């Protein structure tokens, strides 16, 4: 699995308004229904109301590539422009389940 953390930074509540527009327009539901999408969730930090974090996980690179080629990317780009957002991106590749790490995880 590949997880991408995108931080959207705006001013005057624009990052939150962007996330709300993504949800209310149905774009988030469409992305979640794409083959290979495993997670697409927005979060807001308690100490930084002008930044929204998107956690976006995909089964593999092919699923990400298909998403990037989809018509939804034009919608996302237009909303980013509308709300004048700036982004930082971090990308993580999940490792197989690790027996040693399980003892630290409370379920």
Order of alpha helices (4+ residues) and beta strands (2+ residues): beta-alpha-alpha-beta-beta-alpha-alpha-beta-alpha
